[in-house]
Amino acid sequence: MLVAVFMLFVVGAMAALAIDVVTLYTARSEAQLAADGAALAAARVLANSGATSDPNASSDGLMANAWNLATAVALQVAEQNQVGGMNLTSSQVAIPSAPGGNLPTNPTFTISVQVTNLPTFFARIWGRKQIAVSASATAEVYNPSGAYKLEVATTRVAPMCVKPWLLPNISPTPGNSSTLKIFDPATGAVLDLALLGWETTTIPPQPPPPPPIRLRTACSTNCDPSTVPAPKPWRYYPGTTDATGSFPAPSASSVVCPSCTTPYELSIAGCVQTPISCNGTVQVDTNNYPTRDTETAAAVDDLTHSSANGGDSVDTTAAPSPPFQFLAGAENPVPGAAGNVVMVSDSMVTVPVINVDSTTTPWPPAGYPSVQIIGFVQLFLNPTGAVSPANGHIRTQVINLAGCGLNATGTPILGNGASPVTVRLISPP
């Protein structure tokens, strides 16, 4: 009888250990996943908001507005998760308040999840009816440029899915001289803060208005060293897209692009998996290419799902802007997305900025067609969702700016891939 009574306690203890402890660890993992997802979602909102591209984001209210958007998204994501079979509630999720003062361009967002009322099973024998689990995660938004950047001249980024358009380091914003640069070549700091949020379709009000500056190729047919034109604002030099080029095209089977037949079109409409490193070198395509402009327009329309004026757009009703929000268009391939706010869009692309400008001498520079990248601009193509002009002069809006300068070294941060403003979990390790 004593052995039987003793075994009852032994079996009860083992059951509590085998079932309740496993349940505890499972719930702990679920809480960690919820915290990770919410922190990354909030960081992605901050990255896409443009706040990290403006060193005055704290003083002009941009960071506070972006933080409010990130907080709302973090809660939505967290509440979609279950811990111990129960959906999280806002009272179980701790969101950090917007920080004050001047921030570096790598803000962090920490989410804490705590559930205190998870029921036990066999542990009730010992009087323990509920257990608690908690988890936290910190996501970093890293932009190597800006007045408050950290690790100056030591850290750079290497986004993927970069488009083969090599922009000269000349700001296209109206009213600026042709000598104003986008980035400081030495430090990577943003020199023209008016470029953030600027639309290339904007026409200044003074008469007579100049034609709108749109993204277009600098050399429609030939970028040969003997004929390549000098740099002009927002006119790109095409990068090499063959199998051994700087922007090797993805396979046709991986790209949803009915009109794509050439490597150049595929590299625009698809994702170039090769990381393109800031402060790295790339090659300009010097081949004769008379159809480049029409191929650009067709590939951009397939990429942005805007062949019938139904592409995604930048939300103009959100005030102030930035921070940016994006609306899914009627042609968005995600079922039910049309008309709703989306966090990411195929219309948002990353384009390299190279170390050439209107003062570069001699022209072409030494080493051409090899050129050096000093930063990236993140653009929203066709920001109204309209179809591209057939001449390949693409409408754009600037969403982010990320420079690194010529002194950046070390292993590049890959982050989440496509964006030059990288998002990554830094806690837990």
N, C-alpha and C positions, 0 to 999 in steps of 0.2 A: 504493500500500500504506500509506504514512504517513497519507494522508487517510482511508482506511478505518479504520485503527486509531484515529485521532483522533476520527472520527465515532462510534466505539463508545463512547468515554468521554462524548462530548457527549450521545448518545442516552440513555446510562445516567443521566447527571446530570439530564436533562430528565424521564426516567421517575420518578426518585426524587423530583423536585420535584412532578411532576404527580400521582403516586399516593400516595407516602408522606406528603407534606405535607397533602394532602386528607384522608388517613386520620387524620393527627394532629389536624387541626382538627375532624373529625367526632367523634373520640373525646373531644376537649376539650369539645365541646358536650354530648355524652352525660354526661360527668362533671359538668358544670355543672347539667344538668337533674336528675341524681340528687341533687346537693347541695341544689338548690332545693326539690325535693319532700320530702326528709328534714327539712330545716330548717322548712318550713311545717307538716309533719305534727307535729313536736315542739312547735312553737309553738301549734298548735291544741289539743294535749293540755294544755299549760299554761293556755291560755285557758279551757278547759272544766273544769279541775280546781277552780276557785274560789280558787287560790292568790293571784291578783292582787287579789282582793277583800278579803284579810285582811292588814293591815299588820304583823301578828305572824307571818306565814307562815314566816319564817326561824327564829324562836325556838321556835315550837310544832311544828316538823317538817313542816308542810304543804308548804313549798316543796321540801324534800328528797324527800319521797314523790312529789310531782308530777313532780319532775325525773327520778326513776327511771322513772316511767311514760313520760315523754316520750322518754327515752333508748332504751327498748326499742322504742317505735314508730318512732323515727327509724332505727334499725338495720333493722327489718323493711322499711320503705319503701325504704331505700337498697339493700338486698340484692335487691330486685325489679327493679333496673335493670341494664342491660348497658352496659359500656364496651368498645368494640372487639370486640364479639361475645362477651364473657365476663361472667358475672354477678359483681357486686361481692361481696366477702367482708368480714367484720367487721374483718379486719386492714387493709383498704384504706380504712376509714371512721374518721375521728377524731371522737370525741364529747367535748364539754367536760364537765368534772366539775361537780358542783353547787356554785354559788358560796356562800360563807359570808357572815355578817353580814347587816345589814338591807338588803334590796333595794328599789329603787323599784318601783312597780307597772307598770313596763314592762321586764321582763326580756328579754334577748335570748338566742338559741340559735344557735350557729355550728356548721356541719357542714363538715368538710374531707374531700375525696375525693382519693386519690392512687393511681394505677396505674402501676407501673414496668416491667411486663413485656409491653408491647404489641409484637407482632412487626412487623418491617419487611419490605418486599418488595425493591424494586430497590436500596434503600439498603445492602443487604448487600454490594454491589459495593465500597462504601467501608469495609466492616468494621463497620457499625452494624447489629446484629441486633435490638436492642430499643430502644424509646423510652418515655418516661414522660410522663404527663399528670396534671394536678392541677386542682382547682377548690374553691372554698369559697363558702358562702352563709350569711348571717346573717338570721334572721327575728326580728322584734320583736313582742312581745305588749304592747299598750298599753291600760292602764286609767287614765282621767284622775283617778280618785279614790284616796284612801288617804293614810296619814300620810307616805309617802315619795315622793309623786308629783312628777314633774318638770314644768317649764313651768306652774307654778300660774297659773291665771286666764288662760291664753293659748291653750290647746289644748282642743278638744272633739271629740266623736265624732258621727257621723251614720249610724247603722245603717239598713238597709233591712229589709223584711219585718216591721216593727213592728206589733204588734196594737193595735186601736183601743180599748184599755182604759187610761184615764188614772187612775193610782193617786194618792191623796193622800199627802203626805209624812209618814205616820204609821206607826210600826213596829207590826206585829201580834203580835210574839212574846209568849208568855204571861209574866205577871209584870211586864210593863212598863206604865208609866202611858200614858194616851192622849196625853200630850204629847211622848213620845219620838219624835224624827224619824229617818227613814232616812238622810237626807243633811243635812249642814250647807248651808243655802241659799246662804251666801256663798262657800264654798270647794269644795263638792261632796264633802268628806270623808265617809266612812261613819261614822255615829254609833253604830249598833247592830251590833256585830260578831256578836252572837248570831243575827242574821238569816241569816247565811250557812249554808246547809244545812238551815234550818228547814223542816219540813213543816207544811202547814196542816191536816193531819189529826191532828196531835199533840194529845193531851189531857193536861193536867197531872195528876199522881197525887192531889193533895189533894182531899178530898171537900168539897162536891159538885163534880164536874168541870164546867167551863163547856162549852158547845157548841164544837166545833172551828171555828176561823176559816177560812173558805174564800174563794177569790176569787169575788166576786159583784158585781153591779151595784148602785150606790148608788140608782139611780132606775129601777125596772123599767119604768115607763110613761112618765114625763115628767120631763125635766131643765130645764123652763122656769124662768127666774130667779125667778118668784114662788113656785115650789113645790120647787125643788131642795133636797135634804136636806144638812145640814152634813156635813163629812168624817168618815168613820169608817175604822178600819183595814181594809185589804184590800178596800174597796168602791170600785169604779172608776166613773168617769163615762165614758160612751161617747163616742168621737170621731166626727166626721162622716165618713161613708163614701160619699157620693154622688160624682158625677164631678168636682165642684169642691171636695170636702171635703179635710180634712187627711190622711185615710187612704183615698184613692180605691181602690175595689175593683178587683182584676184581672178580666180577661175570664173568663167562665165556662168557655171552652174550655181555659184554662190551668190550671184547678183540678180536681183529682180529688176531687170532693165530690158524690156522688149526691143528697144531701138539700139542697144549697145552691140557693136560689132568689132570695135578696135580696143587695144589695150588702154588708150587714152580715155575713152568713154567708160570702160570698166573701172578704171582707177578713180573716176569721179563718182560714179553711181554706186560703187562698192566700197569695201573697206580694205585699204592697204595695210596688211598686218605688220609690216616692217616698222618698228619704232623709229621716228624721226627725231633725232636728238638736237636740242638747243645747243648752239655752239659747234654743231657738226657741219659737215660739208655735203652738198648735193650737186647734181649735175643738171645744167640747162639743156633741154632738147634743141639741138641745132639743125635738125632735119627739116627739109622742106615739107610743109604741112598745110596745104591750102584749104582744107575742110575743118580746121580746128575750131573756128567760131561756131559753125553750125552744129558740130559734134558737142561742143560745150553746152549749147542751149538744150539740145535733146537729152543729154545725160543729166543735166541739172533738173529738168522737168521730171525725169524718171526717179531721181533721187528724192526730190521733194514732194512727189505724188501730186503734181500741180498741172498735169497735162490738160485739165479742163477747168482751171482756175479754182481748184478745190484743195490747194495745199495748206499746210499748217501756217499759222500767222503769229506775229507778235501781238499780244493783247494791248490794244490802244486804250481800253477803258480802265485799265489798272493805273491808278495814280498814287504817287508819282512813278514814273518809269525812266530809269531803273529804280527799284529792282524789277527785273523782267519776268513776265509770265507769258506762257505760250498757249494758243488755242489750237486744238486739232481741227483740221479741215475736213470737208466732205469726202475727200479721197484718202484720208488717213486709213491705212490697212487694218488698224486695230478695231475690231467690232465694238460699236457703241461709243467710240472715242469722240466722234465728230461733235464739235461745239463745246467740248469740255476742256478745262485747263489740264495741260500735260506738263510733266517735269522735263522730259527730253523729247527731241524731235529729230527726224532725219534731215530736216532743213538746216540744222545747226552743224556747221563744219569748222574744222581747224585749218588755217592757212599759214604757211611760214612767211616770216619777214627776213629778208637777206640783207647783208651788210653792203648795200649799194644805195646811193642817193644822188641828188642833183649835183653834188659837189665832187663826186667820185672821178678821179683822174689817175692815170689815163683811162680812156674808155675805148673798148671794154677793159675791165680791170685785169691786173696780172693774175694768171691762173684760170681765167675764163676758158671754158664754160663751167668750171668748178666754182661754186660760190658758198659763202658761209652764212648759216642761220644765226640770227641774234634774238629771235623772239617769235611769237605766234599771235595771230589775231583770231578770235572765234567769231564767226559770222553767221547770221541767220539769212539764208538765201531766200529770195522772193518773200520778204516779210509780210506782204499783204496776201500771200497765197495765190497770186496770179501766175499765169504761164510766163515763161522766159521769152524775151524778144528773140526772134530768129537770128539776129546778128551776134548773139552771144554776149551782149552787154548786160550783165546780171545785176539785178537790184539786190542790195545787201543792207543789213544793219549790224553794227558792231556790238557784240554782247560781252566780250572779255578781251583783255590785253595781257600778255604774259611774256616779258622779256627776260633774257639772262645775261646778255652782254658777251664780250669776247674773252672775259676772264673766268667764266664759269668752268669748273672742272669736276672731276669725281663721277661716281656712278649716278646716272640720271634716275630720277623718280618716275616710275611708270604710272603710278596712281591707278585710276580706273580706266585708262586707255585713251579714248578719243579726245577728251577735253585737255587743253593746255593747262587748265586750273585743276590740278589733280585732287582726287578725293581718296582717302585711305583710312583704315582703322589703325590707330596707334595704341589703343588700350582696349581690351587686354592684349598683351604681346602675343 
